Amino acid sequence: MKLREAGVKESMGAAKDAVEKGENDAAITLYKAVLDQQCLFPKYARDAAKEPKKLGVASLAVVADAPNYHNKALALLKRHFCEYERSDAVRSKEMMEARVDAVFASIVADFVCPLLSNELSQLRPEPR
């Protein structure tokens, strides 16, 4: 990790030297390399994002904007809740699950269940 940080520091220094020499394209390439390490070194990435603006470059955005799937997601949710959930087959399955959940909850709440689990845990051999 220290080697990576040293490499990022070196890239920042080399980019500043390139700017002083007038090699803006090389400096921008080095700043992009630093910006690629933003997850590990956010401070250096912030500095690397600011410097190209001084050179007249608007942004070094590496990640393109994500597509907007808002309308498609809403359509899928509408289909699921307004069509799929209203079918008789799904409703009967949901009712069966509700009955099973109720039975299971009554068993767990019963005083015998904790006693059985305690006895079974005592029978289990200890890991080596």
N, CA, C and O atoms as CSV, one atom per row, in Angstrom:
chain,resi,resn,atom,element,x,y,z
A,1,MET,N,N,0.828,-1.182,0.000
A,1,MET,CA,C,0.000,0.000,0.000
A,1,MET,C,C,0.877,1.251,0.000
A,1,MET,O,O,0.569,2.243,-0.662
A,2,LYS,N,N,1.963,1.185,0.747
A,2,LYS,CA,C,2.876,2.328,0.783
A,2,LYS,C,C,3.526,2.549,-0.579
A,2,LYS,O,O,3.797,3.684,-0.973
A,3,LEU,N,N,3.772,1.452,-1.293
A,3,LEU,CA,C,4.353,1.586,-2.630
A,3,LEU,C,C,3.376,2.263,-3.585
A,3,LEU,O,O,3.767,3.083,-4.416
A,4,ARG,N,N,2.101,1.909,-3.453
A,4,ARG,CA,C,1.091,2.553,-4.303
A,4,ARG,C,C,0.986,4.038,-4.000
A,4,ARG,O,O,0.888,4.868,-4.904
A,5,GLU,N,N,1.009,4.360,-2.698
A,5,GLU,CA,C,0.921,5.768,-2.316
A,5,GLU,C,C,2.143,6.535,-2.814
A,5,GLU,O,O,2.036,7.676,-3.263
A,6,ALA,N,N,3.293,5.895,-2.728
A,6,ALA,CA,C,4.503,6.539,-3.246
A,6,ALA,C,C,4.389,6.756,-4.757
A,6,ALA,O,O,4.825,7.784,-5.274
A,7,GLY,N,N,3.804,5.787,-5.460
A,7,GLY,CA,C,3.607,5.938,-6.903
A,7,GLY,C,C,2.652,7.064,-7.234
A,7,GLY,O,O,2.859,7.792,-8.205
A,8,VAL,N,N,1.592,7.218,-6.424
A,8,VAL,CA,C,0.629,8.304,-6.647
A,8,VAL,C,C,1.295,9.646,-6.393
A,8,VAL,O,O,1.108,10.591,-7.159
A,9,LYS,N,N,2.079,9.735,-5.308
A,9,LYS,CA,C,2.808,10.977,-5.014
A,9,LYS,C,C,3.771,11.318,-6.147
A,9,LYS,O,O,3.896,12.475,-6.551
A,10,GLU,N,N,4.443,10.297,-6.647
A,10,GLU,CA,C,5.394,10.501,-7.738
A,10,GLU,C,C,4.684,10.984,-9.003
A,10,GLU,O,O,5.188,11.851,-9.717
A,11,SER,N,N,3.503,10.407,-9.271
A,11,SER,CA,C,2.732,10.831,-10.442
A,11,SER,C,C,2.278,12.271,-10.298
A,11,SER,O,O,2.305,13.026,-11.270
A,12,MET,N,N,1.860,12.667,-9.098
A,12,MET,CA,C,1.451,14.052,-8.869
A,12,MET,C,C,2.623,14.999,-9.074
A,12,MET,O,O,2.479,16.054,-9.690
A,13,GLY,N,N,3.792,14.612,-8.548
A,13,GLY,CA,C,4.982,15.446,-8.734
A,13,GLY,C,C,5.387,15.541,-10.192
A,13,GLY,O,O,5.739,16.614,-10.680
A,14,ALA,N,N,5.335,14.412,-10.886
A,14,ALA,CA,C,5.700,14.399,-12.306
A,14,ALA,C,C,4.716,15.229,-13.119
A,14,ALA,O,O,5.108,15.896,-14.077
A,15,ALA,N,N,3.434,15.192,-12.741
A,15,ALA,CA,C,2.433,15.984,-13.457
A,15,ALA,C,C,2.681,17.471,-13.250
A,15,ALA,O,O,2.571,18.256,-14.191
A,16,LYS,N,N,3.017,17.864,-12.018
A,16,LYS,CA,C,3.320,19.277,-11.759
A,16,LYS,C,C,4.563,19.723,-12.526
A,16,LYS,O,O,4.614,20.840,-13.041
A,17,ASP,N,N,5.560,18.847,-12.599
A,17,ASP,CA,C,6.756,19.168,-13.384
A,17,ASP,C,C,6.412,19.308,-14.863
A,17,ASP,O,O,6.938,20.186,-15.546
A,18,ALA,N,N,5.526,18.437,-15.358
A,18,ALA,CA,C,5.125,18.499,-16.764
A,18,ALA,C,C,4.379,19.802,-17.054
A,18,ALA,O,O,4.539,20.384,-18.127
A,19,VAL,N,N,3.567,20.260,-16.103
A,19,VAL,CA,C,2.856,21.530,-16.292
A,19,VAL,C,C,3.858,22.681,-16.377
A,19,VAL,O,O,3.724,23.573,-17.214
A,20,GLU,N,N,4.855,22.649,-15.507
A,20,GLU,CA,C,5.869,23.708,-15.514
A,20,GLU,C,C,6.647,23.726,-16.820
A,20,GLU,O,O,7.061,24.787,-17.286
A,21,LYS,N,N,6.846,22.548,-17.414
A,21,LYS,CA,C,7.568,22.460,-18.680
A,21,LYS,C,C,6.679,22.766,-19.874
A,21,LYS,O,O,7.168,22.903,-20.996
A,22,GLY,N,N,5.378,22.874,-19.639
A,22,GLY,CA,C,4.452,23.159,-20.726
A,22,GLY,C,C,3.915,21.922,-21.424
A,22,GLY,O,O,3.294,22.035,-22.480
A,23,GLU,N,N,4.139,20.759,-20.863
A,23,GLU,CA,C,3.667,19.501,-21.447
A,23,GLU,C,C,2.305,19.161,-20.842
A,23,GLU,O,O,2.192,18.265,-20.005
A,24,ASN,N,N,1.290,19.880,-21.271
A,24,ASN,CA,C,-0.040,19.731,-20.676
A,24,ASN,C,C,-0.657,18.360,-20.921
A,24,ASN,O,O,-1.307,17.814,-20.029
A,25,ASP,N,N,-0.470,17.793,-22.107
A,25,ASP,CA,C,-1.052,16.473,-22.404
A,25,ASP,C,C,-0.474,15.394,-21.494
A,25,ASP,O,O,-1.203,14.530,-21.006
A,26,ALA,N,N,0.828,15.447,-21.269
A,26,ALA,CA,C,1.461,14.468,-20.378
A,26,ALA,C,C,0.955,14.655,-18.948
A,26,ALA,O,O,0.719,13.680,-18.234
A,27,ALA,N,N,0.790,15.911,-18.537
A,27,ALA,CA,C,0.305,16.183,-17.184
A,27,ALA,C,C,-1.115,15.661,-17.006
A,27,ALA,O,O,-1.441,15.080,-15.971
A,28,ILE,N,N,-1.952,15.867,-18.005
A,28,ILE,CA,C,-3.336,15.398,-17.918
A,28,ILE,C,C,-3.385,13.878,-17.836
A,28,ILE,O,O,-4.196,13.324,-17.093
A,29,THR,N,N,-2.533,13.206,-18.585
A,29,THR,CA,C,-2.463,11.744,-18.524
A,29,THR,C,C,-2.064,11.279,-17.127
A,29,THR,O,O,-2.624,10.316,-16.601
A,30,LEU,N,N,-1.095,11.969,-16.532
A,30,LEU,CA,C,-0.671,11.607,-15.174
A,30,LEU,C,C,-1.770,11.888,-14.151
A,30,LEU,O,O,-1.972,11.102,-13.226
A,31,TYR,N,N,-2.474,12.995,-14.311
A,31,TYR,CA,C,-3.577,13.298,-13.394
A,31,TYR,C,C,-4.693,12.257,-13.511
A,31,TYR,O,O,-5.316,11.897,-12.512
A,32,LYS,N,N,-4.944,11.777,-14.729
A,32,LYS,CA,C,-5.955,10.729,-14.908
A,32,LYS,C,C,-5.534,9.447,-14.195
A,32,LYS,O,O,-6.367,8.758,-13.606
A,33,ALA,N,N,-4.249,9.130,-14.247
A,33,ALA,CA,C,-3.743,7.937,-13.567
A,33,ALA,C,C,-3.945,8.052,-12.055
A,33,ALA,O,O,-4.277,7.069,-11.392
A,34,VAL,N,N,-3.743,9.255,-11.515
A,34,VAL,CA,C,-3.966,9.465,-10.087
A,34,VAL,C,C,-5.456,9.366,-9.769
A,34,VAL,O,O,-5.845,8.790,-8.753
A,35,LEU,N,N,-6.281,9.930,-10.641
A,35,LEU,CA,C,-7.719,9.903,-10.422
A,35,LEU,C,C,-8.270,8.479,-10.459
A,35,LEU,O,O,-9.281,8.190,-9.819
A,36,ASP,N,N,-7.622,7.598,-11.195
A,36,ASP,CA,C,-8.037,6.192,-11.227
A,36,ASP,C,C,-7.873,5.513,-9.867
A,36,ASP,O,O,-8.515,4.497,-9.600
A,37,GLN,N,N,-7.023,6.065,-9.014
A,37,GLN,CA,C,-6.766,5.505,-7.685
A,37,GLN,C,C,-7.606,6.179,-6.606
A,37,GLN,O,O,-7.244,6.132,-5.430
A,38,GLN,N,N,-8.715,6.803,-6.981
A,38,GLN,CA,C,-9.477,7.604,-6.035
A,38,GLN,C,C,-10.068,6.809,-4.885
A,38,GLN,O,O,-10.291,7.373,-3.814
A,39,CYS,N,N,-10.326,5.537,-5.062
A,39,CYS,CA,C,-10.871,4.740,-3.959
A,39,CYS,C,C,-9.841,4.565,-2.841
A,39,CYS,O,O,-10.187,4.573,-1.660
A,40,LEU,N,N,-8.595,4.410,-3.221
A,40,LEU,CA,C,-7.548,4.205,-2.226
A,40,LEU,C,C,-6.980,5.518,-1.695
A,40,LEU,O,O,-6.612,5.612,-0.524
A,41,PHE,N,N,-6.912,6.526,-2.556
A,41,PHE,CA,C,-6.286,7.792,-2.178
A,41,PHE,C,C,-7.177,8.967,-2.567
A,41,PHE,O,O,-6.879,9.672,-3.531
A,42,PRO,N,N,-8.266,9.188,-1.830
A,42,PRO,CA,C,-9.220,10.232,-2.214
A,42,PRO,C,C,-8.641,11.640,-2.171
A,42,PRO,O,O,-9.032,12.488,-2.973
A,43,LYS,N,N,-7.708,11.908,-1.244
A,43,LYS,CA,C,-7.127,13.248,-1.155
A,43,LYS,C,C,-6.344,13.580,-2.414
A,43,LYS,O,O,-6.495,14.663,-2.981
A,44,TYR,N,N,-5.516,12.655,-2.845
A,44,TYR,CA,C,-4.735,12.888,-4.065
A,44,TYR,C,C,-5.648,12.988,-5.286
A,44,TYR,O,O,-5.388,13.767,-6.203
A,45,ALA,N,N,-6.715,12.197,-5.288
A,45,ALA,CA,C,-7.654,12.235,-6.418
A,45,ALA,C,C,-8.352,13.590,-6.494
A,45,ALA,O,O,-8.556,14.124,-7.585
A,46,ARG,N,N,-8.721,14.152,-5.333
A,46,ARG,CA,C,-9.337,15.484,-5.343
A,46,ARG,C,C,-8.370,16.520,-5.909
A,46,ARG,O,O,-8.746,17.370,-6.717
A,47,ASP,N,N,-7.115,16.428,-5.465
A,47,ASP,CA,C,-6.111,17.359,-5.993
A,47,ASP,C,C,-5.909,17.157,-7.491
A,47,ASP,O,O,-5.772,18.121,-8.245
A,48,ALA,N,N,-5.892,15.901,-7.911
A,48,ALA,CA,C,-5.700,15.602,-9.338
A,48,ALA,C,C,-6.877,16.070,-10.166
A,48,ALA,O,O,-6.707,16.406,-11.339
A,49,ALA,N,N,-8.073,16.101,-9.586
A,49,ALA,CA,C,-9.244,16.570,-10.321
A,49,ALA,C,C,-9.252,18.090,-10.452
A,49,ALA,O,O,-9.800,18.625,-11.416
A,50,LYS,N,N,-8.646,18.790,-9.489
A,50,LYS,CA,C,-8.622,20.262,-9.525
A,50,LYS,C,C,-7.592,20.803,-10.521
A,50,LYS,O,O,-7.839,21.809,-11.186
A,51,GLU,N,N,-6.465,20.150,-10.620
A,51,GLU,CA,C,-5.352,20.679,-11.423
A,51,GLU,C,C,-5.675,20.862,-12.909
A,51,GLU,O,O,-5.326,21.901,-13.468
A,52,PRO,N,N,-6.328,19.894,-13.575
A,52,PRO,CA,C,-6.597,20.081,-15.011
A,52,PRO,C,C,-7.511,21.266,-15.307
A,52,PRO,O,O,-7.475,21.806,-16.413
A,53,LYS,N,N,-8.325,21.677,-14.342
A,53,LYS,CA,C,-9.170,22.846,-14.568
A,53,LYS,C,C,-8.320,24.088,-14.779
A,53,LYS,O,O,-8.701,24.993,-15.520
A,54,LYS,N,N,-7.161,24.124,-14.120
A,54,LYS,CA,C,-6.235,25.249,-14.298
A,54,LYS,C,C,-5.636,25.242,-15.700
A,54,LYS,O,O,-5.204,26.273,-16.217
A,55,LEU,N,N,-5.620,24.042,-16.309
A,55,LEU,CA,C,-5.051,23.908,-17.652
A,55,LEU,C,C,-6.109,24.096,-18.736
A,55,LEU,O,O,-5.796,24.052,-19.925
A,56,GLY,N,N,-7.360,24.307,-18.327
A,56,GLY,CA,C,-8.425,24.518,-19.302
A,56,GLY,C,C,-9.208,23.267,-19.643
A,56,GLY,O,O,-10.065,23.305,-20.526
A,57,VAL,N,N,-8.940,22.162,-18.970
A,57,VAL,CA,C,-9.687,20.932,-19.196
A,57,VAL,C,C,-10.869,20.930,-18.228
A,57,VAL,O,O,-10.693,21.095,-17.021
A,58,ALA,N,N,-12.064,20.744,-18.762
A,58,ALA,CA,C,-13.265,20.860,-17.939
A,58,ALA,C,C,-13.362,19.748,-16.901
A,58,ALA,O,O,-13.661,20.024,-15.739
A,59,SER,N,N,-13.120,18.507,-17.289
A,59,SER,CA,C,-13.326,17.395,-16.372
A,59,SER,C,C,-12.489,16.214,-16.790
A,59,SER,O,O,-12.212,16.011,-17.972
A,60,LEU,N,N,-12.089,15.434,-15.798
A,60,LEU,CA,C,-11.385,14.176,-16.066
A,60,LEU,C,C,-12.288,13.000,-15.723
A,60,LEU,O,O,-11.804,11.945,-15.313
A,61,ALA,N,N,-13.578,13.171,-15.885
A,61,ALA,CA,C,-14.530,12.130,-15.499
A,61,ALA,C,C,-14.177,10.824,-16.177
A,61,ALA,O,O,-14.092,10.736,-17.402
A,62,VAL,N,N,-13.973,9.808,-15.346
A,62,VAL,CA,C,-13.605,8.494,-15.850
A,62,VAL,C,C,-14.852,7.657,-16.106
A,62,VAL,O,O,-14.897,6.865,-17.047
A,63,VAL,N,N,-15.861,7.838,-15.265
A,63,VAL,CA,C,-17.066,7.033,-15.346
A,63,VAL,C,C,-18.140,7.830,-16.079
A,63,VAL,O,O,-18.425,8.976,-15.730
A,64,ALA,N,N,-18.717,7.229,-17.071
A,64,ALA,CA,C,-19.792,7.884,-17.810
A,64,ALA,C,C,-21.054,7.883,-16.953
A,64,ALA,O,O,-21.174,7.091,-16.017
A,65,ASP,N,N,-21.979,8.758,-17.269
A,65,ASP,CA,C,-23.240,8.805,-16.546
A,65,ASP,C,C,-23.981,7.485,-16.712
A,65,ASP,O,O,-23.989,6.891,-17.791
A,66,ALA,N,N,-24.592,7.045,-15.644
A,66,ALA,CA,C,-25.351,5.797,-15.677
A,66,ALA,C,C,-26.661,6.024,-16.432
A,66,ALA,O,O,-27.260,7.094,-16.329
A,67,PRO,N,N,-27.098,5.038,-17.177
A,67,PRO,CA,C,-28.370,5.188,-17.873
A,67,PRO,C,C,-29.524,5.282,-16.881
A,67,PRO,O,O,-29.453,4.731,-15.782
A,68,ASN,N,N,-30.558,5.965,-17.262
A,68,ASN,CA,C,-31.708,6.167,-16.396
A,68,ASN,C,C,-32.755,5.096,-16.682
A,68,ASN,O,O,-33.389,5.092,-17.737
A,69,TYR,N,N,-32.922,4.193,-15.726
A,69,TYR,CA,C,-33.888,3.113,-15.872
A,69,TYR,C,C,-35.114,3.354,-14.993
A,69,TYR,O,O,-35.841,2.411,-14.677
A,70,HIS,N,N,-35.347,4.581,-14.603
A,70,HIS,CA,C,-36.434,4.911,-13.678
A,70,HIS,C,C,-37.796,4.461,-14.228
A,70,HIS,O,O,-38.552,3.784,-13.531
A,71,ASN,N,N,-38.101,4.827,-15.451
A,71,ASN,CA,C,-39.408,4.483,-16.024
A,71,ASN,C,C,-39.573,2.977,-16.196
A,71,ASN,O,O,-40.659,2.438,-15.984
A,72,LYS,N,N,-38.491,2.298,-16.582
A,72,LYS,CA,C,-38.568,0.843,-16.749
A,72,LYS,C,C,-38.790,0.165,-15.396
A,72,LYS,O,O,-39.561,-0.790,-15.299
A,73,ALA,N,N,-38.119,0.653,-14.356
A,73,ALA,CA,C,-38.291,0.075,-13.025
A,73,ALA,C,C,-39.723,0.281,-12.533
A,73,ALA,O,O,-40.324,-0.625,-11.957
A,74,LEU,N,N,-40.260,1.467,-12.762
A,74,LEU,CA,C,-41.644,1.717,-12.351
A,74,LEU,C,C,-42.622,0.818,-13.100
A,74,LEU,O,O,-43.589,0.328,-12.516
A,75,ALA,N,N,-42.376,0.601,-14.390
A,75,ALA,CA,C,-43.254,-0.273,-15.166
A,75,ALA,C,C,-43.201,-1.710,-14.643
A,75,ALA,O,O,-44.230,-2.381,-14.564
A,76,LEU,N,N,-42.011,-2.178,-14.290
A,76,LEU,CA,C,-41.879,-3.536,-13.748
A,76,LEU,C,C,-42.575,-3.665,-12.394
A,76,LEU,O,O,-43.234,-4.670,-12.126
A,77,LEU,N,N,-42.431,-2.658,-11.546
A,77,LEU,CA,C,-43.111,-2.693,-10.251
A,77,LEU,C,C,-44.625,-2.677,-10.420
A,77,LEU,O,O,-45.346,-3.396,-9.728
A,78,LYS,N,N,-45.094,-1.854,-11.342
A,78,LYS,CA,C,-46.537,-1.776,-11.590
A,78,LYS,C,C,-47.061,-3.130,-12.079
A,78,LYS,O,O,-48.107,-3.601,-11.632
A,79,ARG,N,N,-46.318,-3.746,-13.000
A,79,ARG,CA,C,-46.739,-5.051,-13.514
A,79,ARG,C,C,-46.767,-6.087,-12.394
A,79,ARG,O,O,-47.692,-6.895,-12.305
A,80,HIS,N,N,-45.740,-6.053,-11.538
A,80,HIS,CA,C,-45.661,-7.040,-10.462
A,80,HIS,C,C,-46.829,-6.895,-9.496
A,80,HIS,O,O,-47.506,-7.875,-9.187
A,81,PHE,N,N,-47.066,-5.681,-9.018
A,81,PHE,CA,C,-48.085,-5.504,-7.989
A,81,PHE,C,C,-49.508,-5.421,-8.537
A,81,PHE,O,O,-50.460,-5.794,-7.851
A,82,CYS,N,N,-49.656,-4.939,-9.756
A,82,CYS,CA,C,-51.017,-4.773,-10.292
A,82,CYS,C,C,-51.490,-5.979,-11.090
A,82,CYS,O,O,-52.697,-6.181,-11.230
A,83,GLU,N,N,-50.583,-6.780,-11.614
A,83,GLU,CA,C,-50.999,-7.929,-12.413
A,83,GLU,C,C,-50.617,-9.254,-11.745
A,83,GLU,O,O,-51.475,-10.099,-11.488
A,84,TYR,N,N,-49.337,-9.422,-11.472
A,84,TYR,CA,C,-48.848,-10.696,-10.956
A,84,TYR,C,C,-49.424,-11.011,-9.580
A,84,TYR,O,O,-49.924,-12.115,-9.364
A,85,GLU,N,N,-49.364,-10.070,-8.651
A,85,GLU,CA,C,-49.834,-10.310,-7.281
A,85,GLU,C,C,-51.335,-10.537,-7.211
A,85,GLU,O,O,-51.823,-11.070,-6.214
A,86,ARG,N,N,-52.077,-10.152,-8.231
A,86,ARG,CA,C,-53.530,-10.297,-8.196
A,86,ARG,C,C,-54.021,-11.626,-8.768
A,86,ARG,O,O,-55.221,-11.898,-8.736
A,87,SER,N,N,-53.130,-12.446,-9.283
A,87,SER,CA,C,-53.583,-13.721,-9.849
A,87,SER,C,C,-53.932,-14.688,-8.721
A,87,SER,O,O,-53.360,-14.618,-7.633
A,88,ASP,N,N,-54.869,-15.585,-8.989
A,88,ASP,CA,C,-55.351,-16.529,-7.971
A,88,ASP,C,C,-54.259,-17.488,-7.517
A,88,ASP,O,O,-54.187,-17.834,-6.337
A,89,ALA,N,N,-53.411,-17.920,-8.443
A,89,ALA,CA,C,-52.343,-18.856,-8.081
A,89,ALA,C,C,-51.379,-18.217,-7.083
A,89,ALA,O,O,-50.969,-18.848,-6.109
A,90,VAL,N,N,-51.027,-16.971,-7.335
A,90,VAL,CA,C,-50.098,-16.283,-6.436
A,90,VAL,C,C,-50.753,-16.016,-5.090
A,90,VAL,O,O,-50.114,-16.152,-4.046
A,91,ARG,N,N,-52.013,-15.641,-5.111
A,91,ARG,CA,C,-52.710,-15.377,-3.851
A,91,ARG,C,C,-52.812,-16.637,-3.000
A,91,ARG,O,O,-52.636,-16.575,-1.783
A,92,SER,N,N,-53.092,-17.770,-3.617
A,92,SER,CA,C,-53.196,-19.005,-2.835
A,92,SER,C,C,-51.831,-19.396,-2.256
A,92,SER,O,O,-51.748,-19.887,-1.130
A,93,LYS,N,N,-50.775,-19.177,-3.023
A,93,LYS,CA,C,-49.427,-19.468,-2.536
A,93,LYS,C,C,-49.066,-18.555,-1.362
A,93,LYS,O,O,-48.483,-19.001,-0.374
A,94,GLU,N,N,-49.418,-17.273,-1.482
A,94,GLU,CA,C,-49.154,-16.322,-0.400
A,94,GLU,C,C,-49.910,-16.712,0.872
A,94,GLU,O,O,-49.368,-16.617,1.973
A,95,MET,N,N,-51.149,-17.148,0.720
A,95,MET,CA,C,-51.944,-17.555,1.874
A,95,MET,C,C,-51.348,-18.799,2.539
A,95,MET,O,O,-51.347,-18.909,3.765
A,96,MET,N,N,-50.843,-19.732,1.730
A,96,MET,CA,C,-50.205,-20.923,2.282
A,96,MET,C,C,-48.953,-20.536,3.067
A,96,MET,O,O,-48.714,-21.063,4.153
A,97,GLU,N,N,-48.160,-19.622,2.525
A,97,GLU,CA,C,-46.962,-19.162,3.233
A,97,GLU,C,C,-47.336,-18.478,4.541
A,97,GLU,O,O,-46.656,-18.662,5.550
A,98,ALA,N,N,-48.401,-17.695,4.535
A,98,ALA,CA,C,-48.840,-17.020,5.759
A,98,ALA,C,C,-49.256,-18.035,6.815
A,98,ALA,O,O,-48.957,-17.856,7.995
A,99,ARG,N,N,-49.945,-19.100,6.403
A,99,ARG,CA,C,-50.347,-20.128,7.363
A,99,ARG,C,C,-49.127,-20.848,7.936
A,99,ARG,O,O,-49.064,-21.113,9.137
A,100,VAL,N,N,-48.160,-21.165,7.072
A,100,VAL,CA,C,-46.941,-21.835,7.534
A,100,VAL,C,C,-46.181,-20.927,8.496
A,100,VAL,O,O,-45.659,-21.396,9.508
A,101,ASP,N,N,-46.114,-19.639,8.191
A,101,ASP,CA,C,-45.427,-18.697,9.075
A,101,ASP,C,C,-46.104,-18.632,10.433
A,101,ASP,O,O,-45.431,-18.574,11.462
A,102,ALA,N,N,-47.425,-18.642,10.443
A,102,ALA,CA,C,-48.164,-18.584,11.706
A,102,ALA,C,C,-47.909,-19.834,12.538
A,102,ALA,O,O,-47.725,-19.746,13.752
A,103,VAL,N,N,-47.899,-20.993,11.893
A,103,VAL,CA,C,-47.643,-22.238,12.608
A,103,VAL,C,C,-46.224,-22.248,13.161
A,103,VAL,O,O,-46.006,-22.625,14.312
A,104,PHE,N,N,-45.277,-21.840,12.358
A,104,PHE,CA,C,-43.883,-21.810,12.799
A,104,PHE,C,C,-43.708,-20.848,13.974
A,104,PHE,O,O,-42.993,-21.163,14.925
A,105,ALA,N,N,-44.347,-19.684,13.920
A,105,ALA,CA,C,-44.249,-18.714,15.012
A,105,ALA,C,C,-44.819,-19.282,16.304
A,105,ALA,O,O,-44.287,-19.035,17.386
A,106,SER,N,N,-45.907,-20.047,16.186
A,106,SER,CA,C,-46.485,-20.633,17.405
A,106,SER,C,C,-45.577,-21.708,17.979
A,106,SER,O,O,-45.511,-21.867,19.198
A,107,ILE,N,N,-44.876,-22.450,17.126
A,107,ILE,CA,C,-43.953,-23.490,17.608
A,107,ILE,C,C,-42.756,-22.857,18.296
A,107,ILE,O,O,-42.330,-23.315,19.356
A,108,VAL,N,N,-42.215,-21.807,17.697
A,108,VAL,CA,C,-41.043,-21.147,18.271
A,108,VAL,C,C,-41.404,-20.517,19.612
A,108,VAL,O,O,-40.606,-20.548,20.549
A,109,ALA,N,N,-42.608,-19.943,19.708
A,109,ALA,CA,C,-43.030,-19.302,20.946
A,109,ALA,C,C,-43.352,-20.323,22.036
A,109,ALA,O,O,-43.371,-19.988,23.220
A,110,ASP,N,N,-43.599,-21.551,21.640
A,110,ASP,CA,C,-43.929,-22.597,22.599
A,110,ASP,C,C,-42.731,-22.838,23.517
A,110,ASP,O,O,-41.586,-22.698,23.086
A,111,PHE,N,N,-42.979,-23.195,24.762
A,111,PHE,CA,C,-41.886,-23.360,25.718
A,111,PHE,C,C,-41.038,-24.597,25.434
A,111,PHE,O,O,-39.918,-24.689,25.935
A,112,VAL,N,N,-41.537,-25.551,24.647
A,112,VAL,CA,C,-40.802,-26.778,24.379
A,112,VAL,C,C,-39.649,-26.523,23.403
A,112,VAL,O,O,-38.591,-27.141,23.519
A,113,CYS,N,N,-39.843,-25.645,22.473
A,113,CYS,CA,C,-38.825,-25.394,21.442
A,113,CYS,C,C,-37.492,-24.929,22.035
A,113,CYS,O,O,-36.457,-25.481,21.663
A,114,PRO,N,N,-37.463,-23.936,22.943
A,114,PRO,CA,C,-36.176,-23.557,23.541
A,114,PRO,C,C,-35.542,-24.685,24.349
A,114,PRO,O,O,-34.319,-24.821,24.376
A,115,LEU,N,N,-36.376,-25.497,25.010
A,115,LEU,CA,C,-35.826,-26.617,25.773
A,115,LEU,C,C,-35.157,-27.626,24.851
A,115,LEU,O,O,-34.067,-28.116,25.146
A,116,LEU,N,N,-35.812,-27.936,23.728
A,116,LEU,CA,C,-35.229,-28.882,22.773
A,116,LEU,C,C,-33.932,-28.345,22.192
A,116,LEU,O,O,-32.957,-29.085,22.059
A,117,SER,N,N,-33.912,-27.080,21.849
A,117,SER,CA,C,-32.688,-26.531,21.259
A,117,SER,C,C,-31.549,-26.531,22.275
A,117,SER,O,O,-30.397,-26.746,21.897
A,118,ASN,N,N,-31.842,-26.296,23.557
A,118,ASN,CA,C,-30.796,-26.361,24.588
A,118,ASN,C,C,-30.260,-27.774,24.732
A,118,ASN,O,O,-29.049,-27.972,24.838
A,119,GLU,N,N,-31.157,-28.766,24.738
A,119,GLU,CA,C,-30.726,-30.156,24.861
A,119,GLU,C,C,-29.896,-30.582,23.661
A,119,GLU,O,O,-28.892,-31.278,23.814
A,120,LEU,N,N,-30.311,-30.166,22.459
A,120,LEU,CA,C,-29.563,-30.533,21.264
A,120,LEU,C,C,-28.193,-29.865,21.242
A,120,LEU,O,O,-27.225,-30.470,20.785
A,121,SER,N,N,-28.095,-28.656,21.717
A,121,SER,CA,C,-26.793,-27.983,21.722
A,121,SER,C,C,-25.841,-28.647,22.705
A,121,SER,O,O,-24.627,-28.619,22.497
A,122,GLN,N,N,-26.368,-29.247,23.776
A,122,GLN,CA,C,-25.515,-29.946,24.720
A,122,GLN,C,C,-25.025,-31.278,24.158
A,122,GLN,O,O,-23.948,-31.745,24.528
A,123,LEU,N,N,-25.806,-31.892,23.267
A,123,LEU,CA,C,-25.420,-33.168,22.666
A,123,LEU,C,C,-24.374,-32.995,21.559
A,123,LEU,O,O,-23.658,-33.935,21.216
A,124,ARG,N,N,-24.302,-31.815,21.024
A,124,ARG,CA,C,-23.381,-31.560,19.908
A,124,ARG,C,C,-21.937,-31.633,20.421
A,124,ARG,O,O,-21.621,-31.051,21.459
A,125,PRO,N,N,-21.064,-32.343,19.705
A,125,PRO,CA,C,-19.665,-32.417,20.156
A,125,PRO,C,C,-18.956,-31.075,19.946
A,125,PRO,O,O,-19.274,-30.322,19.026
A,126,GLU,N,N,-18.019,-30.808,20.795
A,126,GLU,CA,C,-17.253,-29.567,20.708
A,126,GLU,C,C,-16.303,-29.631,19.513
A,126,GLU,O,O,-15.697,-30.674,19.266
A,127,PRO,N,N,-16.164,-28.537,18.773
A,127,PRO,CA,C,-15.200,-28.547,17.647
A,127,PRO,C,C,-13.776,-28.563,18.165
A,127,PRO,O,O,-13.472,-27.993,19.213
A,128,ARG,N,N,-12.910,-29.222,17.417
A,128,ARG,CA,C,-11.504,-29.315,17.832
A,128,ARG,C,C,-10.650,-28.325,17.125
A,128,ARG,O,O,-9.443,-28.272,17.359
